[in-house]
Amino acid sequence: MWNSSALQFVVLTGYLDVGALSPVFFGLLACLYVVIVFLNVFLVGVIALNAALHRPMFLLLMALFVNEVYGSAALFPFLLAQMFRSVHVVSVGACFLQIFCQYTYATIEFGTLAAMSYDRYLAICRPLQYHVLMSGRRVLALVLLIWAYAFVRCMVTLSLNLRLTFCGNSLPSVYCRNYLIVRLACADTHINNVYGLVGIVLSAVLPLAAIALSYLKILAVCYSGSAHTRLKALSTCTPHFLSVLNFAFGCSFDIVASRFDLDALGAAARVFVSVYYGTLQPLLTPLLYGLSLRQVRLTCTRMLTRARDGHTPERTHTQGKDTCTHLSTCT
């Protein structure tokens, strides 16, 4: 049972004393947050309002953009609220809420990226079965399953934390992390640690393995074709590959930062490592997909042109072939 007298608030000791530069960092962080929200919401609107983009790959992209808004909302407002405080204190309830949002964001991100790699595998390696295996309804069901799993998994994590009695309230971080909270416990945390490792395997390692397997099969099929096909395969897979690589490294940095002593890096480097995945990924995702995917880029251009000329965007329909040459519609 939760012992409210054991831990009522948490003190975050990872913040740097930047003195008179606080307004500068606040402005930069606020601008970054505004840009992230604008880009992701704009691309969600682009896909939602254009029937030409109502296809599995773009629906998965829309789900990814929504998750970037959700994940950034779990971190940026919190950091901005703490920026001008001399003592960085947060209530236990708010701390646990942030842990829940951050963990669900990461779980959904890995799951959605894995679903996108499966979509590309079907479109390239099994084109004749693509529309049967990856319909709009199946994409919706897959997205709902990913979100449901993430919420259930993180609810279990919080329930395991609520049974603990804590002996301290100081976290060497700029935001709340589950592992650091568990380290404050006086009681045995064996179950928490085991469940945490299982969660990492199910939520990160398995999706990354599925992504790697999908890309190995894509490369095997496309590299057996012409040079043109190989070029198209490379161009359509590059944004997704970079997104996966960035997020995987970012999460690895966060895990290392929370579990090991990084004093040798310096205070500024420790802060950067700890917030890397939560700040760069939401910005990188819309830039990668919004600027590199030809259909999204052209649709954005048409919408902006019509808005400038005072016309209402029209809902158009296009057809694409899900073969290896279908890669050209994604670049």
FENZI-V485903 format. One record per run of one state. SS is the DSSP state (2 for helix, 1 for strand, 0 for the rest). FROM is the first residue (numbers start at 1). LEN is the number of residues. Records with the same first field share a line. If there is no record, write none. Layout:
SS=FROM-LEN + FROM-LEN
This chain:
0=1-8 + 13-6 + 50-1 + 54-2 + 74-2 + 83-6 + 126-1 + 134-2 + 163-3 + 167-3 + 172-6 + 184-1 + 186-4 + 223-4 + 260-3 + 266-1 + 293-1 + 310-14 + 331-1
1=9-4 + 89-3 + 166-1 + 170-2 + 185-1
2=19-31 + 51-3 + 56-18 + 76-7 + 92-34 + 127-7 + 136-27 + 178-6 + 190-33 + 227-33 + 263-3 + 267-26 + 294-16 + 324-7
